[in-house]
Amino acid sequence: MAYSEEIKKIRQKCFLSQKTFGRELGVSFSSINRWESGKRKPGISAMKKIKDFCDAQVL
């Protein structure tokens, strides 16, 4: 599964909109949108934020 699909799956599993998920991670809605569409990949700091979010949510 591609990173874009994984990010979308994480967000949807928590019932969050792209805007709300971005707010939780401290990034913009457009960043989440680009990651999920595969146009961009999250950087190292964003990947750490996603990991921390998942750890806190116990996914």
PyMOL Python script that loads the backbone (N, CA, C, O; Angstrom):
from pymol import cmd

cmd.read_pdbstr("""\
ATOM      1  N   MET A   1       0.853  -1.177   0.000  1.00  0.00           N
ATOM      2  CA  MET A   1       0.000   0.000   0.000  1.00  0.00           C
ATOM      3  C   MET A   1       0.899   1.241   0.000  1.00  0.00           C
ATOM      4  O   MET A   1       1.890   1.298   0.728  1.00  0.00           O
ATOM      5  N   ALA A   2       0.554   2.204  -0.800  1.00  0.00           N
ATOM      6  CA  ALA A   2       1.328   3.440  -0.929  1.00  0.00           C
ATOM      7  C   ALA A   2       1.144   4.334   0.289  1.00  0.00           C
ATOM      8  O   ALA A   2       0.133   4.260   0.989  1.00  0.00           O
ATOM      9  N   TYR A   3       2.141   5.181   0.527  1.00  0.00           N
ATOM     10  CA  TYR A   3       2.070   6.104   1.668  1.00  0.00           C
ATOM     11  C   TYR A   3       0.802   6.953   1.609  1.00  0.00           C
ATOM     12  O   TYR A   3       0.196   7.233   2.644  1.00  0.00           O
ATOM     13  N   SER A   4       0.395   7.366   0.407  1.00  0.00           N
ATOM     14  CA  SER A   4      -0.796   8.218   0.285  1.00  0.00           C
ATOM     15  C   SER A   4      -2.049   7.494   0.781  1.00  0.00           C
ATOM     16  O   SER A   4      -2.904   8.092   1.434  1.00  0.00           O
ATOM     17  N   GLU A   5      -2.146   6.220   0.468  1.00  0.00           N
ATOM     18  CA  GLU A   5      -3.296   5.437   0.921  1.00  0.00           C
ATOM     19  C   GLU A   5      -3.249   5.219   2.428  1.00  0.00           C
ATOM     20  O   GLU A   5      -4.285   5.230   3.093  1.00  0.00           O
ATOM     21  N   GLU A   6      -2.053   5.022   2.964  1.00  0.00           N
ATOM     22  CA  GLU A   6      -1.893   4.830   4.412  1.00  0.00           C
ATOM     23  C   GLU A   6      -2.317   6.076   5.190  1.00  0.00           C
ATOM     24  O   GLU A   6      -3.022   5.980   6.195  1.00  0.00           O
ATOM     25  N   ILE A   7      -1.883   7.236   4.720  1.00  0.00           N
ATOM     26  CA  ILE A   7      -2.237   8.490   5.392  1.00  0.00           C
ATOM     27  C   ILE A   7      -3.752   8.684   5.379  1.00  0.00           C
ATOM     28  O   ILE A   7      -4.347   9.062   6.388  1.00  0.00           O
ATOM     29  N   LYS A   8      -4.357   8.426   4.246  1.00  0.00           N
ATOM     30  CA  LYS A   8      -5.810   8.569   4.137  1.00  0.00           C
ATOM     31  C   LYS A   8      -6.528   7.579   5.062  1.00  0.00           C
ATOM     32  O   LYS A   8      -7.524   7.922   5.698  1.00  0.00           O
ATOM     33  N   LYS A   9      -6.013   6.356   5.127  1.00  0.00           N
ATOM     34  CA  LYS A   9      -6.609   5.332   5.984  1.00  0.00           C
ATOM     35  C   LYS A   9      -6.530   5.733   7.463  1.00  0.00           C
ATOM     36  O   LYS A   9      -7.493   5.558   8.210  1.00  0.00           O
ATOM     37  N   ILE A  10      -5.384   6.268   7.876  1.00  0.00           N
ATOM     38  CA  ILE A  10      -5.215   6.728   9.257  1.00  0.00           C
ATOM     39  C   ILE A  10      -6.233   7.814   9.574  1.00  0.00           C
ATOM     40  O   ILE A  10      -6.909   7.770  10.602  1.00  0.00           O
ATOM     41  N   ARG A  11      -6.335   8.790   8.673  1.00  0.00           N
ATOM     42  CA  ARG A  11      -7.257   9.919   8.881  1.00  0.00           C
ATOM     43  C   ARG A  11      -8.708   9.439   8.961  1.00  0.00           C
ATOM     44  O   ARG A  11      -9.453   9.843   9.854  1.00  0.00           O
ATOM     45  N   GLN A  12      -9.096   8.585   8.031  1.00  0.00           N
ATOM     46  CA  GLN A  12     -10.479   8.117   7.995  1.00  0.00           C
ATOM     47  C   GLN A  12     -10.815   7.218   9.175  1.00  0.00           C
ATOM     48  O   GLN A  12     -11.950   7.211   9.652  1.00  0.00           O
ATOM     49  N   LYS A  13      -9.832   6.460   9.645  1.00  0.00           N
ATOM     50  CA  LYS A  13     -10.060   5.584  10.792  1.00  0.00           C
ATOM     51  C   LYS A  13     -10.395   6.400  12.034  1.00  0.00           C
ATOM     52  O   LYS A  13     -11.108   5.926  12.918  1.00  0.00           O
ATOM     53  N   CYS A  14      -9.884   7.623  12.101  1.00  0.00           N
ATOM     54  CA  CYS A  14     -10.156   8.516  13.238  1.00  0.00           C
ATOM     55  C   CYS A  14     -11.344   9.436  12.972  1.00  0.00           C
ATOM     56  O   CYS A  14     -11.654  10.301  13.792  1.00  0.00           O
ATOM     57  N   PHE A  15     -12.015   9.253  11.826  1.00  0.00           N
ATOM     58  CA  PHE A  15     -13.178  10.061  11.449  1.00  0.00           C
ATOM     59  C   PHE A  15     -12.853  11.552  11.413  1.00  0.00           C
ATOM     60  O   PHE A  15     -13.630  12.373  11.901  1.00  0.00           O
ATOM     61  N   LEU A  16     -11.701  11.900  10.831  1.00  0.00           N
ATOM     62  CA  LEU A  16     -11.280  13.298  10.739  1.00  0.00           C
ATOM     63  C   LEU A  16     -11.333  13.777   9.298  1.00  0.00           C
ATOM     64  O   LEU A  16     -11.074  13.017   8.365  1.00  0.00           O
ATOM     65  N   SER A  17     -11.672  15.046   9.132  1.00  0.00           N
ATOM     66  CA  SER A  17     -11.579  15.665   7.812  1.00  0.00           C
ATOM     67  C   SER A  17     -10.108  15.978   7.554  1.00  0.00           C
ATOM     68  O   SER A  17      -9.287  15.928   8.469  1.00  0.00           O
ATOM     69  N   GLN A  18      -9.786  16.295   6.322  1.00  0.00           N
ATOM     70  CA  GLN A  18      -8.407  16.675   6.007  1.00  0.00           C
ATOM     71  C   GLN A  18      -8.007  17.921   6.795  1.00  0.00           C
ATOM     72  O   GLN A  18      -6.875  18.028   7.266  1.00  0.00           O
ATOM     73  N   LYS A  19      -8.927  18.845   6.934  1.00  0.00           N
ATOM     74  CA  LYS A  19      -8.660  20.089   7.669  1.00  0.00           C
ATOM     75  C   LYS A  19      -8.358  19.805   9.140  1.00  0.00           C
ATOM     76  O   LYS A  19      -7.395  20.329   9.698  1.00  0.00           O
ATOM     77  N   THR A  20      -9.190  18.971   9.758  1.00  0.00           N
ATOM     78  CA  THR A  20      -9.005  18.643  11.166  1.00  0.00           C
ATOM     79  C   THR A  20      -7.734  17.826  11.382  1.00  0.00           C
ATOM     80  O   THR A  20      -7.008  18.048  12.350  1.00  0.00           O
ATOM     81  N   PHE A  21      -7.469  16.893  10.491  1.00  0.00           N
ATOM     82  CA  PHE A  21      -6.250  16.086  10.588  1.00  0.00           C
ATOM     83  C   PHE A  21      -5.020  16.986  10.457  1.00  0.00           C
ATOM     84  O   PHE A  21      -4.047  16.827  11.194  1.00  0.00           O
ATOM     85  N   GLY A  22      -5.071  17.922   9.525  1.00  0.00           N
ATOM     86  CA  GLY A  22      -3.975  18.879   9.375  1.00  0.00           C
ATOM     87  C   GLY A  22      -3.761  19.685  10.642  1.00  0.00           C
ATOM     88  O   GLY A  22      -2.622  19.911  11.052  1.00  0.00           O
ATOM     89  N   ARG A  23      -4.843  20.119  11.261  1.00  0.00           N
ATOM     90  CA  ARG A  23      -4.751  20.877  12.510  1.00  0.00           C
ATOM     91  C   ARG A  23      -4.114  20.034  13.607  1.00  0.00           C
ATOM     92  O   ARG A  23      -3.296  20.533  14.379  1.00  0.00           O
ATOM     93  N   GLU A  24      -4.484  18.765  13.676  1.00  0.00           N
ATOM     94  CA  GLU A  24      -3.910  17.854  14.677  1.00  0.00           C
ATOM     95  C   GLU A  24      -2.397  17.686  14.479  1.00  0.00           C
ATOM     96  O   GLU A  24      -1.644  17.565  15.445  1.00  0.00           O
ATOM     97  N   LEU A  25      -1.969  17.680  13.212  1.00  0.00           N
ATOM     98  CA  LEU A  25      -0.554  17.477  12.905  1.00  0.00           C
ATOM     99  C   LEU A  25       0.234  18.781  12.844  1.00  0.00           C
ATOM    100  O   LEU A  25       1.465  18.771  12.827  1.00  0.00           O
ATOM    101  N   GLY A  26      -0.475  19.891  12.811  1.00  0.00           N
ATOM    102  CA  GLY A  26       0.201  21.179  12.700  1.00  0.00           C
ATOM    103  C   GLY A  26       0.645  21.498  11.290  1.00  0.00           C
ATOM    104  O   GLY A  26       1.638  22.193  11.080  1.00  0.00           O
ATOM    105  N   VAL A  27      -0.107  20.977  10.313  1.00  0.00           N
ATOM    106  CA  VAL A  27       0.165  21.272   8.898  1.00  0.00           C
ATOM    107  C   VAL A  27      -1.122  21.773   8.251  1.00  0.00           C
ATOM    108  O   VAL A  27      -2.195  21.693   8.850  1.00  0.00           O
ATOM    109  N   SER A  28      -1.016  22.277   7.052  1.00  0.00           N
ATOM    110  CA  SER A  28      -2.188  22.826   6.375  1.00  0.00           C
ATOM    111  C   SER A  28      -3.051  21.729   5.750  1.00  0.00           C
ATOM    112  O   SER A  28      -2.602  20.606   5.517  1.00  0.00           O
ATOM    113  N   PHE A  29      -4.288  22.093   5.492  1.00  0.00           N
ATOM    114  CA  PHE A  29      -5.212  21.204   4.781  1.00  0.00           C
ATOM    115  C   PHE A  29      -4.620  20.811   3.428  1.00  0.00           C
ATOM    116  O   PHE A  29      -4.716  19.656   3.012  1.00  0.00           O
ATOM    117  N   SER A  30      -4.007  21.779   2.746  1.00  0.00           N
ATOM    118  CA  SER A  30      -3.466  21.499   1.410  1.00  0.00           C
ATOM    119  C   SER A  30      -2.319  20.492   1.458  1.00  0.00           C
ATOM    120  O   SER A  30      -2.124  19.731   0.510  1.00  0.00           O
ATOM    121  N   SER A  31      -1.561  20.481   2.553  1.00  0.00           N
ATOM    122  CA  SER A  31      -0.500  19.476   2.700  1.00  0.00           C
ATOM    123  C   SER A  31      -1.105  18.079   2.788  1.00  0.00           C
ATOM    124  O   SER A  31      -0.647  17.150   2.123  1.00  0.00           O
ATOM    125  N   ILE A  32      -2.133  17.943   3.611  1.00  0.00           N
ATOM    126  CA  ILE A  32      -2.810  16.648   3.745  1.00  0.00           C
ATOM    127  C   ILE A  32      -3.371  16.224   2.398  1.00  0.00           C
ATOM    128  O   ILE A  32      -3.247  15.064   2.007  1.00  0.00           O
ATOM    129  N   ASN A  33      -3.983  17.153   1.692  1.00  0.00           N
ATOM    130  CA  ASN A  33      -4.569  16.867   0.390  1.00  0.00           C
ATOM    131  C   ASN A  33      -3.504  16.394  -0.608  1.00  0.00           C
ATOM    132  O   ASN A  33      -3.726  15.432  -1.343  1.00  0.00           O
ATOM    133  N   ARG A  34      -2.369  17.057  -0.632  1.00  0.00           N
ATOM    134  CA  ARG A  34      -1.281  16.667  -1.551  1.00  0.00           C
ATOM    135  C   ARG A  34      -0.703  15.300  -1.189  1.00  0.00           C
ATOM    136  O   ARG A  34      -0.373  14.508  -2.071  1.00  0.00           O
ATOM    137  N   TRP A  35      -0.582  15.028   0.108  1.00  0.00           N
ATOM    138  CA  TRP A  35      -0.062  13.726   0.529  1.00  0.00           C
ATOM    139  C   TRP A  35      -1.009  12.606   0.117  1.00  0.00           C
ATOM    140  O   TRP A  35      -0.580  11.577  -0.406  1.00  0.00           O
ATOM    141  N   GLU A  36      -2.295  12.813   0.356  1.00  0.00           N
ATOM    142  CA  GLU A  36      -3.276  11.776   0.046  1.00  0.00           C
ATOM    143  C   GLU A  36      -3.459  11.563  -1.452  1.00  0.00           C
ATOM    144  O   GLU A  36      -3.795  10.461  -1.887  1.00  0.00           O
ATOM    145  N   SER A  37      -3.241  12.604  -2.237  1.00  0.00           N
ATOM    146  CA  SER A  37      -3.383  12.465  -3.687  1.00  0.00           C
ATOM    147  C   SER A  37      -2.100  11.949  -4.332  1.00  0.00           C
ATOM    148  O   SER A  37      -2.084  11.633  -5.521  1.00  0.00           O
ATOM    149  N   GLY A  38      -1.028  11.864  -3.551  1.00  0.00           N
ATOM    150  CA  GLY A  38       0.235  11.354  -4.075  1.00  0.00           C
ATOM    151  C   GLY A  38       1.074  12.392  -4.792  1.00  0.00           C
ATOM    152  O   GLY A  38       2.084  12.053  -5.410  1.00  0.00           O
ATOM    153  N   LYS A  39       0.670  13.658  -4.718  1.00  0.00           N
ATOM    154  CA  LYS A  39       1.423  14.722  -5.389  1.00  0.00           C
ATOM    155  C   LYS A  39       2.710  15.058  -4.645  1.00  0.00           C
ATOM    156  O   LYS A  39       3.695  15.475  -5.255  1.00  0.00           O
ATOM    157  N   ARG A  40       2.700  14.878  -3.341  1.00  0.00           N
ATOM    158  CA  ARG A  40       3.866  15.158  -2.497  1.00  0.00           C
ATOM    159  C   ARG A  40       3.980  14.074  -1.445  1.00  0.00           C
ATOM    160  O   ARG A  40       3.010  13.388  -1.124  1.00  0.00           O
ATOM    161  N   LYS A  41       5.198  13.934  -0.912  1.00  0.00           N
ATOM    162  CA  LYS A  41       5.426  13.025   0.202  1.00  0.00           C
ATOM    163  C   LYS A  41       5.695  13.858   1.447  1.00  0.00           C
ATOM    164  O   LYS A  41       6.330  14.909   1.366  1.00  0.00           O
ATOM    165  N   PRO A  42       5.217  13.398   2.598  1.00  0.00           N
ATOM    166  CA  PRO A  42       5.509  14.129   3.823  1.00  0.00           C
ATOM    167  C   PRO A  42       7.005  14.068   4.137  1.00  0.00           C
ATOM    168  O   PRO A  42       7.666  13.061   3.883  1.00  0.00           O
ATOM    169  N   GLY A  43       7.518  15.150   4.686  1.00  0.00           N
ATOM    170  CA  GLY A  43       8.921  15.188   5.081  1.00  0.00           C
ATOM    171  C   GLY A  43       9.130  14.418   6.379  1.00  0.00           C
ATOM    172  O   GLY A  43       8.188  13.888   6.968  1.00  0.00           O
ATOM    173  N   ILE A  44      10.374  14.371   6.804  1.00  0.00           N
ATOM    174  CA  ILE A  44      10.729  13.642   8.026  1.00  0.00           C
ATOM    175  C   ILE A  44       9.966  14.167   9.246  1.00  0.00           C
ATOM    176  O   ILE A  44       9.440  13.383  10.037  1.00  0.00           O
ATOM    177  N   SER A  45       9.906  15.486   9.397  1.00  0.00           N
ATOM    178  CA  SER A  45       9.215  16.042  10.577  1.00  0.00           C
ATOM    179  C   SER A  45       7.724  15.721  10.527  1.00  0.00           C
ATOM    180  O   SER A  45       7.119  15.435  11.561  1.00  0.00           O
ATOM    181  N   ALA A  46       7.133  15.764   9.348  1.00  0.00           N
ATOM    182  CA  ALA A  46       5.709  15.429   9.220  1.00  0.00           C
ATOM    183  C   ALA A  46       5.474  13.948   9.499  1.00  0.00           C
ATOM    184  O   ALA A  46       4.471  13.582  10.111  1.00  0.00           O
ATOM    185  N   MET A  47       6.389  13.102   9.055  1.00  0.00           N
ATOM    186  CA  MET A  47       6.251  11.669   9.319  1.00  0.00           C
ATOM    187  C   MET A  47       6.315  11.397  10.826  1.00  0.00           C
ATOM    188  O   MET A  47       5.601  10.536  11.340  1.00  0.00           O
ATOM    189  N   LYS A  48       7.167  12.130  11.517  1.00  0.00           N
ATOM    190  CA  LYS A  48       7.254  11.981  12.978  1.00  0.00           C
ATOM    191  C   LYS A  48       5.948  12.419  13.638  1.00  0.00           C
ATOM    192  O   LYS A  48       5.481  11.781  14.582  1.00  0.00           O
ATOM    193  N   LYS A  49       5.359  13.509  13.140  1.00  0.00           N
ATOM    194  CA  LYS A  49       4.085  13.973  13.683  1.00  0.00           C
ATOM    195  C   LYS A  49       2.984  12.942  13.452  1.00  0.00           C
ATOM    196  O   LYS A  49       2.149  12.714  14.328  1.00  0.00           O
ATOM    197  N   ILE A  50       2.982  12.320  12.273  1.00  0.00           N
ATOM    198  CA  ILE A  50       1.991  11.283  11.968  1.00  0.00           C
ATOM    199  C   ILE A  50       2.186  10.096  12.906  1.00  0.00           C
ATOM    200  O   ILE A  50       1.215   9.551  13.430  1.00  0.00           O
ATOM    201  N   LYS A  51       3.438   9.697  13.117  1.00  0.00           N
ATOM    202  CA  LYS A  51       3.735   8.589  14.028  1.00  0.00           C
ATOM    203  C   LYS A  51       3.277   8.914  15.450  1.00  0.00           C
ATOM    204  O   LYS A  51       2.650   8.088  16.113  1.00  0.00           O
ATOM    205  N   ASP A  52       3.596  10.122  15.908  1.00  0.00           N
ATOM    206  CA  ASP A  52       3.183  10.536  17.253  1.00  0.00           C
ATOM    207  C   ASP A  52       1.658  10.553  17.379  1.00  0.00           C
ATOM    208  O   ASP A  52       1.109  10.154  18.406  1.00  0.00           O
ATOM    209  N   PHE A  53       0.985  11.016  16.332  1.00  0.00           N
ATOM    210  CA  PHE A  53      -0.478  11.021  16.325  1.00  0.00           C
ATOM    211  C   PHE A  53      -1.015   9.595  16.443  1.00  0.00           C
ATOM    212  O   PHE A  53      -1.922   9.329  17.231  1.00  0.00           O
ATOM    213  N   CYS A  54      -0.455   8.695  15.665  1.00  0.00           N
ATOM    214  CA  CYS A  54      -0.899   7.292  15.711  1.00  0.00           C
ATOM    215  C   CYS A  54      -0.635   6.669  17.073  1.00  0.00           C
ATOM    216  O   CYS A  54      -1.473   5.929  17.589  1.00  0.00           O
ATOM    217  N   ASP A  55       0.513   6.960  17.657  1.00  0.00           N
ATOM    218  CA  ASP A  55       0.832   6.422  18.985  1.00  0.00           C
ATOM    219  C   ASP A  55      -0.168   6.929  20.026  1.00  0.00           C
ATOM    220  O   ASP A  55      -0.595   6.178  20.902  1.00  0.00           O
ATOM    221  N   ALA A  56      -0.533   8.189  19.924  1.00  0.00           N
ATOM    222  CA  ALA A  56      -1.471   8.780  20.873  1.00  0.00           C
ATOM    223  C   ALA A  56      -2.883   8.204  20.688  1.00  0.00           C
ATOM    224  O   ALA A  56      -3.641   8.084  21.651  1.00  0.00           O
ATOM    225  N   GLN A  57      -3.224   7.853  19.458  1.00  0.00           N
ATOM    226  CA  GLN A  57      -4.555   7.318  19.159  1.00  0.00           C
ATOM    227  C   GLN A  57      -4.642   5.818  19.344  1.00  0.00           C
ATOM    228  O   GLN A  57      -5.739   5.258  19.332  1.00  0.00           O
ATOM    229  N   VAL A  58      -3.525   5.164  19.511  1.00  0.00           N
ATOM    230  CA  VAL A  58      -3.423   3.716  19.622  1.00  0.00           C
ATOM    231  C   VAL A  58      -4.090   3.044  18.434  1.00  0.00           C
ATOM    232  O   VAL A  58      -5.014   2.244  18.577  1.00  0.00           O
ATOM    233  N   LEU A  59      -3.593   3.395  17.262  1.00  0.00           N
ATOM    234  CA  LEU A  59      -4.120   2.785  16.030  1.00  0.00           C
ATOM    235  C   LEU A  59      -3.444   1.492  15.835  1.00  0.00           C
ATOM    236  O   LEU A  59      -3.722   0.791  14.862  1.00  0.00           O
TER     237      LEU A  59
END
""", "prot")
cmd.dss("prot")
cmd.show_as("cartoon", "prot")
cmd.util.cbc("prot")
cmd.orient("prot")
